[in-house]
Amino acid sequence: MVSGKLNIGLQTKLSQKLLITPQMKQSLNILQMPITELVQELNTYLEENPVLEEIQEGEEKSAEELKNEENFEDDLLKVDWDELYRDNEELQYNPSSDEGYDFEKFIGRTDNLCDHLMFQLKIMGLGTEAENIGEYIIGNLSEDGFFRLPCSEVAEHFGCPEKQVEAVLEIIKGFEPSGIASSNLRECICRQLEDFGTEEVYMELVAELLENYEEELINFKYADIMKSIGIEQDTFEYLLFLIRKTDPKPGLSFQKGENRHVTPDVYIARKGDDFDVVLNEDGMPSLRTSAYYMRLLKSANVDEKAKAYLEEKIKGAVWLIKSLNKRQKAIYRVVKAIIDAQKPFFLGSVRHLSPLKLKDIAEVTELHESTVSRVTSGKYAMTEHGVMELKSFFVKGLDTADGDMSTDRVKDMIKGIIDEEPADSPHSDQKIVEILQKKGIKIARRTVAKYRDELNIPTKSQRKKTGR
């Protein structure tokens, strides 16, 4: 007789599941939408949600209506809907006012693609050699905005190291329009998603879709893709949404020889040595939740099915209004912080922007870096210098004693030191480090060697042989 033993026990399995709610999608979309898209989207929301109500200009509620609505909103705040309404924010959205400002004094920019990119290149302060390389790269972009020349060919043209060309190309890839100078479609779309502040896990999935499932996407074989990758339908639909939000041919937005009109999302108005931030919310409706539907939800005569429907619509309306208010505050805070960080540029006392990171603005505004990224991507500021994308104010820099030295300025200083060195006794890289340290710049010897190499400057022994 064979005996068997029945094992009964508990097993735990750890797994990850990508989940993003429709409300989260809506909030992220609203945050990163430029003003032109947002106005269109709000009109759609108004049509689809009866609880949303547009406040007409000059309209005022009676004291009784305000009291009833206030009482009901107090009750509504007690409902635990993902703790969305536990704060005491007013369930109303009002566009900011731009009265008293003469926007005609601003200088508009309606450049073609080349002019638009060259403007961004000039304000970077890269130096003559890097600017020449950048101009060559910009001049060789395809009509749809891609750069397909090998960097080795550009390096051969200028007689410089290939990595110097790669460094300049990488800078241009950070210019607006997002995705410009990419080598292929996958890179173009992924760069745009990165600028949108998309979570890395979704970017990796989008990259996998574009690289390995292009044929399936074209033929709408979505079920096969989801099964192969192992993702849920909601996640797959979100990936498709992300791809559709990007522009696969960013250069075509600037047709050659034609002007491109950009609507600024914010105006930076100078007042003496200070600046005002004025959000452009032209066309944005004032919104509130409908008192009628709120009273209807409270009524005992409403059946459970209707009550569930109203709760869903009220939840959506409240989330939308709160998202709009947060967007409004976030843009103002971020732009104000950018002005403070780049004030010499705005005042016209310097030609170039100072080094600035997303992290710097995140710390000042107490917002997450991804939020700062969404606020600054795809949105424009009208300044006295012209229309500039907000993300163009971020410039890579070198961490120094003062924390305000760009890598390009350090390169210029290295070149200046070498230009002035005795021909018969050139400086070693370590000597250059010591000279820079006396100027308050903390830099490693290998970094000096790297920058010297990028500047196509020979080593100490080579310079001594040639008498340079």
C-alpha positions in Angstrom: 0.0 0.0 0.0 1.4 3.3 -1.0 0.8 6.1 1.5 0.7 9.7 0.4 1.0 12.9 2.4 -1.1 15.9 1.6 0.8 19.2 2.1 -1.4 22.1 2.8 0.2 25.5 3.2 0.3 29.1 2.2 2.5 30.4 -0.5 3.2 34.1 -1.3 4.2 35.4 -4.7 5.6 38.8 -5.3 4.6 40.4 -8.6 4.5 43.9 -10.1 1.5 45.2 -12.0 1.5 48.5 -13.9 -1.6 50.4 -12.9 -2.6 54.0 -13.7 -6.1 55.2 -13.1 -8.1 57.4 -15.5 -7.9 60.2 -13.0 -4.1 60.0 -12.8 -3.9 60.1 -16.6 -6.2 63.1 -16.6 -4.1 65.0 -14.1 -0.8 64.2 -15.9 -2.3 65.2 -19.2 -3.6 68.5 -17.9 -0.3 69.4 -16.3 1.8 68.9 -19.4 -0.8 70.2 -22.0 0.1 73.6 -23.6 -2.7 76.2 -23.4 -4.0 75.6 -27.0 -4.6 71.9 -26.3 -6.0 72.5 -22.9 -8.7 74.9 -24.1 -9.9 72.3 -26.6 -9.8 69.5 -24.0 -11.8 71.5 -21.5 -14.6 72.1 -24.0 -14.8 68.3 -24.4 -15.0 67.8 -20.7 -17.8 70.4 -20.5 -19.8 68.5 -23.1 -19.2 65.1 -21.5 -19.8 65.9 -17.8 -23.1 67.6 -16.8 -21.8 68.3 -13.3 -19.2 70.7 -14.8 -20.6 74.2 -15.2 -19.1 77.2 -16.9 -19.4 80.4 -14.9 -20.5 83.2 -17.2 -18.8 86.6 -17.0 -20.4 88.8 -14.4 -22.5 86.0 -13.0 -22.9 85.9 -9.2 -24.7 83.4 -7.0 -27.2 84.4 -4.4 -26.3 84.2 -0.7 -28.7 81.3 -0.3 -27.1 79.4 -3.2 -23.7 79.9 -1.8 -24.7 78.8 1.6 -26.4 75.6 0.3 -23.5 74.8 -1.9 -21.0 75.4 1.0 -23.0 73.1 3.3 -23.2 70.3 0.7 -19.5 70.6 -0.2 -18.7 70.2 3.5 -20.7 66.9 3.4 -19.0 65.9 0.2 -15.6 66.4 1.7 -16.4 63.7 4.3 -16.8 61.1 1.6 -13.7 59.0 1.3 -13.1 58.9 -2.4 -9.4 58.1 -2.4 -9.0 61.0 0.0 -9.4 63.4 -2.9 -11.5 65.9 -1.2 -10.1 65.9 2.3 -8.5 69.4 1.9 -10.7 72.4 1.9 -10.0 73.8 -1.6 -12.8 75.6 -3.3 -14.4 73.5 -5.9 -14.0 76.1 -8.6 -11.5 77.2 -11.1 -10.9 80.7 -12.3 -8.3 81.6 -15.0 -5.7 84.2 -14.0 -6.2 87.8 -15.0 -3.9 89.5 -17.4 -5.5 93.0 -17.1 -3.1 95.9 -17.1 -0.4 94.4 -19.3 0.4 95.6 -22.7 1.6 92.4 -24.5 2.3 94.3 -27.8 5.6 95.4 -26.4 6.9 91.8 -26.4 9.0 90.7 -29.3 7.5 87.7 -31.1 9.5 85.0 -32.8 8.2 83.3 -35.9 11.3 81.6 -37.2 11.8 78.7 -39.5 13.4 75.6 -38.1 17.0 76.6 -38.8 16.6 80.1 -37.2 14.7 78.5 -34.2 17.5 76.0 -33.5 20.3 78.5 -34.1 18.7 80.9 -31.6 18.8 78.1 -29.0 22.4 77.3 -29.9 23.6 80.9 -29.5 22.2 81.3 -26.0 24.0 78.2 -24.8 27.4 80.0 -24.9 29.3 77.0 -26.3 32.1 78.8 -27.9 33.0 79.4 -31.5 34.2 75.9 -32.4 31.2 74.1 -30.9 28.8 76.6 -32.4 30.3 75.9 -35.9 29.8 72.2 -35.4 26.3 72.9 -34.1 25.5 75.0 -37.1 26.7 72.3 -39.5 24.5 69.7 -37.7 21.5 72.0 -37.9 22.1 72.6 -41.5 22.2 68.9 -42.3 18.9 68.0 -40.6 16.3 66.3 -42.8 13.1 68.1 -43.5 11.3 66.1 -40.8 14.0 67.0 -38.3 16.2 63.9 -38.2 20.0 63.8 -38.2 21.3 60.8 -40.1 24.9 61.7 -40.9 27.5 59.7 -39.0 29.4 61.8 -36.4 32.7 60.5 -37.9 31.9 62.4 -41.1 31.3 65.7 -39.3 34.4 65.1 -37.2 36.5 64.6 -40.4 35.0 67.8 -41.9 36.1 69.9 -38.9 39.3 67.9 -38.1 38.2 67.3 -34.5 37.5 64.3 -32.2 34.3 62.4 -32.9 33.2 62.6 -29.3 33.3 66.4 -29.6 30.7 66.2 -32.4 28.7 63.8 -30.3 28.7 66.2 -27.4 27.4 69.0 -29.5 24.8 66.8 -31.1 23.6 65.7 -27.7 23.1 69.3 -26.7 21.0 70.0 -29.9 18.9 66.9 -29.2 17.8 68.7 -26.1 16.5 71.7 -28.1 12.9 72.4 -28.9 11.0 71.0 -30.8 11.4 67.9 -28.7 12.8 64.9 -30.6 14.8 67.1 -33.0 18.1 65.7 -34.4 17.2 62.1 -33.5 18.7 59.3 -35.6 15.5 57.2 -35.8 11.8 57.1 -34.9 12.3 55.2 -31.6 14.8 57.7 -30.3 12.6 60.6 -31.5 9.5 59.3 -29.6 11.4 58.2 -26.5 13.1 61.7 -26.2 9.7 63.3 -26.4 8.3 61.0 -23.7 11.3 61.8 -21.5 10.6 65.5 -21.9 7.0 64.8 -21.0 8.3 63.4 -17.7 7.0 59.9 -18.5 7.9 57.2 -16.0 10.9 55.1 -17.1 9.0 51.8 -17.0 6.5 53.1 -19.6 9.3 54.6 -21.7 11.0 51.2 -21.8 7.8 49.5 -22.9 7.3 52.1 -25.6 10.8 51.6 -26.8 10.3 47.8 -26.9 7.0 48.2 -28.9 8.7 50.4 -31.5 11.8 48.3 -31.8 10.3 44.8 -31.8 6.6 45.0 -32.7 6.4 47.6 -35.5 4.8 45.2 -37.9 2.2 44.0 -35.3 1.4 47.7 -34.5 0.8 48.5 -38.2 -1.4 45.5 -38.6 -3.3 46.1 -35.3 -2.3 42.8 -33.8 -2.7 44.2 -30.3 -3.6 40.9 -28.6 -0.5 39.3 -29.8 1.7 42.1 -28.5 0.1 42.1 -25.1 0.5 38.4 -24.8 4.1 38.5 -25.9 5.1 41.4 -23.6 2.8 40.3 -20.7 0.9 43.5 -20.0 -2.7 44.3 -19.3 -5.0 46.0 -21.8 -5.2 49.2 -19.7 -1.4 49.5 -19.7 -1.2 48.8 -23.5 -3.8 51.4 -24.2 -1.9 53.9 -22.2 1.3 53.1 -24.2 -0.6 53.8 -27.4 -1.9 57.0 -25.9 1.7 58.1 -25.1 2.9 57.3 -28.7 0.0 59.3 -30.2 0.9 62.3 -28.0 4.3 62.5 -29.7 5.3 64.0 -33.0 7.0 61.5 -35.3 8.3 64.2 -37.6 9.2 67.2 -35.3 10.9 69.2 -38.1 7.7 69.4 -40.2 6.2 71.8 -37.7 8.6 74.3 -39.1 8.0 74.1 -42.9 11.0 75.5 -44.8 10.5 79.1 -45.7 7.3 79.3 -43.6 6.6 80.9 -40.3 5.4 78.9 -37.3 3.1 80.5 -34.8 3.6 79.6 -31.2 1.1 80.5 -28.5 2.9 81.3 -25.3 1.6 79.7 -22.1 3.1 82.4 -19.9 4.3 86.0 -20.2 7.3 87.3 -18.4 6.8 91.0 -18.0 9.6 93.2 -16.7 9.0 95.8 -14.0 12.2 97.7 -13.3 14.6 95.1 -12.0 11.8 92.6 -11.2 9.5 90.5 -13.3 5.8 89.5 -13.2 4.6 86.1 -14.3 1.3 86.3 -16.1 -0.3 83.0 -17.3 -1.8 83.1 -20.7 -5.2 81.5 -20.1 -7.0 83.2 -23.0 -10.1 81.1 -23.9 -10.0 79.1 -20.6 -13.5 78.9 -19.1 -14.2 79.5 -15.4 -15.5 76.2 -14.0 -17.5 75.0 -11.0 -19.5 72.1 -9.9 -23.2 72.3 -10.6 -25.3 73.1 -7.4 -28.3 71.5 -9.1 -26.7 68.1 -9.5 -25.2 68.3 -6.0 -28.6 68.9 -4.6 -29.9 66.0 -6.7 -27.3 63.6 -5.3 -28.4 64.6 -1.8 -32.1 64.0 -2.6 -33.7 60.9 -1.1 -35.7 60.4 -4.3 -32.6 59.4 -6.4 -32.3 55.7 -7.0 -29.0 53.9 -6.4 -28.0 53.6 -10.1 -28.5 57.4 -10.7 -26.7 58.2 -7.4 -23.7 56.1 -8.5 -23.7 57.9 -11.9 -23.8 61.3 -10.2 -21.0 60.3 -7.8 -18.8 59.3 -10.7 -19.4 62.6 -12.6 -18.9 64.7 -9.4 -15.7 62.8 -8.7 -14.5 63.5 -12.2 -15.5 67.2 -12.0 -13.8 67.8 -8.7 -10.7 66.0 -9.9 -10.6 68.2 -13.0 -11.0 71.4 -11.1 -8.3 70.5 -8.6 -6.0 69.5 -11.4 -6.5 72.8 -13.1 -5.8 74.7 -9.9 -2.6 72.7 -9.3 -1.5 73.3 -12.9 -2.0 77.0 -12.5 0.0 77.2 -9.3 2.8 74.8 -10.5 3.4 76.8 -13.7 3.6 80.1 -11.8 5.9 78.7 -9.1 8.2 77.0 -11.7 8.5 80.1 -14.0 9.1 82.4 -11.0 11.9 80.1 -9.8 13.4 80.0 -13.3 13.4 83.8 -13.5 15.2 84.1 -10.1 17.8 81.5 -11.3 18.4 83.2 -14.7 17.8 86.8 -13.7 21.0 88.2 -15.2 19.9 86.8 -18.6 16.4 88.3 -18.3 17.9 91.6 -17.2 20.2 91.6 -20.3 23.4 91.9 -18.3 24.7 88.6 -19.6 24.3 86.9 -23.1 24.3 83.3 -21.9 22.2 81.3 -19.6 23.6 80.0 -16.3 23.8 76.3 -15.5 20.4 75.1 -14.2 19.0 71.6 -13.4 15.5 70.4 -13.0 16.6 69.4 -9.5 17.4 73.0 -8.6 13.9 74.2 -9.5 12.3 71.2 -7.8 14.1 72.1 -4.5 13.1 75.7 -4.7 9.4 75.0 -5.6 9.2 71.9 -3.4 7.8 70.0 -6.5 8.9 66.7 -7.8 11.4 66.7 -10.6 8.9 64.9 -12.9 6.4 67.6 -12.2 8.9 70.4 -13.1 9.7 68.4 -16.3 6.0 68.2 -17.3 5.5 71.9 -16.5 8.4 73.0 -18.7 8.1 70.7 -21.6 6.1 71.8 -24.6 5.2 75.2 -23.0 6.5 78.6 -24.1 7.3 81.9 -22.4 7.0 85.2 -24.1 10.0 87.3 -23.0 11.7 90.4 -24.2 14.2 88.1 -25.9 11.4 86.4 -27.8 9.4 83.2 -27.4 11.4 80.6 -25.6 10.4 77.1 -24.5 10.6 76.8 -20.7 12.9 73.8 -20.8 15.4 75.8 -22.8 16.3 77.6 -19.6 17.9 74.5 -18.3 21.6 74.3 -19.1 24.1 71.6 -18.0 26.9 72.8 -15.7 29.9 71.8 -13.7 29.7 71.5 -10.0 32.2 74.0 -8.7 32.9 75.8 -5.4 30.3 78.4 -6.3 28.0 75.9 -8.2 27.4 78.3 -11.0 30.1 77.5 -13.7 29.0 76.0 -17.0 31.2 73.4 -18.5 31.6 75.5 -21.6 32.9 78.5 -19.6 35.4 76.1 -17.9 36.5 74.9 -21.4 37.0 78.5 -22.4 39.1 79.1 -19.3 41.2 76.0 -20.0 41.8 77.2 -23.6 42.7 80.7 -22.3 45.2 79.2 -19.8 46.9 77.2 -22.6 46.9 80.1 -25.0 48.8 82.2 -22.5 51.3 79.5 -21.3 55.0 79.8 -22.2 55.7 78.1 -25.5 58.9 76.4 -24.1 57.2 75.3 -20.8 53.6 74.2 -21.4 51.3 73.5 -18.4 50.5 69.9 -17.4 46.9 69.0 -16.9 47.6 68.9 -13.1 49.0 72.5 -13.3 45.8 73.6 -15.1 43.9 72.0 -12.2 45.8 74.0 -9.7 45.3 77.3 -11.7 41.6 76.6 -11.9 41.4 75.7 -8.2 42.9 79.1 -7.3 39.9 80.6 -9.2 37.5 78.6 -7.0 36.8 75.9 -9.5 37.1 72.4 -8.2 37.9 70.0 -11.0 39.6 66.7 -11.4 42.7 66.2 -13.6 41.0 63.6 -15.7 38.2 66.2 -16.3 40.7 68.7 -17.5 42.2 66.1 -19.8 38.8 65.2 -21.2 37.9 68.9 -21.9 41.3 69.5 -23.4 40.8 66.6 -25.7 37.3 67.8 -26.7 38.8 71.2 -27.5 41.3 69.3 -29.8 44.3 70.6 -27.8 47.4 68.4 -27.8 49.0 67.1 -24.6 51.8 69.0 -22.8 54.6 67.0 -24.5 53.0 67.4 -27.9 52.6 71.2 -27.4 56.2 71.4 -26.3 57.4 69.7 -29.5 55.4 71.9 -31.8 56.2 75.0 -29.8 52.5 75.7 -29.2 
